[in-house]
Amino acid sequence: MKGIFVNETGCVHYALMLAHGHKTIETRNRDMLSACVGERVAIVRTRRNVHGGYKPQIVGYVTITRKAFCKAEDFDKWFWNPHGDSHLVAPQSKYAPQNGKGKWFYFCADAEACVPYPLPDNAVRHGRSWCEWEA
């Protein structure tokens, strides 16, 4: 199975928003999740630079249906799109486009939350964006 890493900082719980279907677009600065397009993936909640943080946990599942590049000037209109797609990243967030660069959008569907459980020990990381393991 494949899983995508979703970092959480402060009180914004992006991973849980994805798992519950409130956030339907996951973004990346580079095209890093192409291997996951068309697949059902686990949402792996992570926390970096947080004292007393936790190990990566699976909090749910989504199907990544497609990807698209979004220019920086168009990013804000997807905060809450009338068509139902949203990334829920505020313009002032550190996850918003930086230095005029755009972002890659990965559209998520069929969200399913679960009781959080640890990432399997046999998970192989593919950079900071995704991992996979034998189920």
C-alpha positions in Angstrom: 0.0 0.0 0.0 1.1 3.6 -0.6 0.7 6.4 1.9 1.2 10.2 1.5 2.8 12.2 4.3 0.8 15.2 5.5 2.6 17.5 7.9 0.7 19.1 10.7 1.9 22.1 12.6 0.2 24.1 15.3 -3.5 23.6 15.4 -4.2 23.0 11.7 -4.9 19.3 11.2 -4.6 18.9 7.4 -4.3 15.1 7.6 -7.5 14.8 9.5 -9.3 17.3 7.1 -8.2 15.1 4.2 -9.3 11.9 5.9 -12.7 13.3 6.7 -13.2 14.7 3.2 -13.2 18.4 4.2 -9.9 19.0 2.4 -10.1 17.6 -1.2 -6.9 18.9 -2.6 -3.4 18.1 -1.3 -0.6 20.4 -2.6 3.1 20.1 -3.1 5.8 22.5 -4.4 7.1 19.9 -6.8 5.4 17.0 -8.7 6.1 14.5 -6.0 3.0 12.3 -5.8 2.6 11.3 -9.5 3.2 7.6 -8.4 0.0 7.9 -6.3 -2.4 9.3 -8.9 -5.2 6.8 -9.6 -4.6 4.9 -6.4 -6.1 4.5 -3.0 -3.6 5.8 -0.5 -3.2 6.1 3.3 -3.1 9.5 4.8 0.0 9.5 7.1 0.0 12.3 9.7 3.4 13.7 10.6 4.7 16.4 12.8 8.1 18.0 12.3 9.8 20.4 14.6 7.3 19.8 17.4 8.6 19.1 20.8 6.9 15.9 22.1 5.5 15.1 18.6 4.4 11.6 17.6 5.5 9.0 15.2 3.8 9.0 11.8 0.3 7.7 12.1 -2.2 6.5 9.5 -5.5 8.5 10.0 -7.5 7.5 6.9 -7.5 6.9 3.2 -8.3 8.7 0.0 -8.2 8.0 -3.7 -6.0 10.5 -5.6 -8.0 11.0 -8.8 -5.8 13.4 -10.8 -3.2 16.1 -10.6 -2.8 19.6 -12.0 -0.4 22.5 -11.8 -1.8 25.7 -10.2 -0.1 29.1 -10.8 0.6 31.2 -7.7 -1.8 33.9 -8.9 -4.7 31.3 -9.1 -4.0 29.6 -5.8 -6.3 31.6 -3.6 -9.4 30.9 -5.6 -9.1 27.2 -4.6 -9.3 27.9 -0.9 -12.9 27.1 -1.1 -14.1 26.4 -4.7 -17.8 26.5 -5.4 -17.4 23.1 -7.2 -16.5 21.5 -3.9 -12.7 21.2 -4.4 -10.7 22.9 -1.6 -7.2 22.9 -0.3 -7.9 24.9 2.9 -4.5 26.5 2.9 -4.8 30.2 3.8 -2.8 32.7 1.7 -0.6 33.6 4.7 0.2 29.9 5.5 3.7 28.6 5.0 2.1 26.0 2.7 0.8 28.7 0.3 2.9 29.4 -2.8 6.2 31.1 -2.0 8.2 33.6 -4.2 5.5 33.5 -6.9 6.0 29.8 -7.6 2.9 27.7 -8.2 1.9 24.4 -6.6 1.0 20.9 -7.8 -2.6 20.0 -6.8 -3.6 16.4 -6.2 -7.4 15.9 -6.1 -8.6 13.5 -3.5 -11.9 11.6 -3.4 -13.7 8.9 -1.4 -12.2 9.9 2.0 -12.4 7.4 4.8 -11.2 8.3 8.3 -10.0 5.6 10.7 -8.7 5.3 14.3 -5.1 6.5 14.1 -2.5 3.7 14.1 1.3 3.7 13.6 2.9 3.6 10.2 4.1 0.0 9.6 7.8 -0.7 10.4 8.3 -2.1 6.9 7.3 1.2 5.2 9.8 2.4 2.6 10.0 6.1 2.4 10.2 7.8 -1.0 11.5 11.2 0.1 9.3 13.3 2.4 6.1 13.0 0.3 5.1 9.3 0.2 5.9 5.8 1.3 4.8 2.3 0.5 4.7 -1.1 2.3 3.5 -4.6 1.9 0.0 -4.9 3.4 
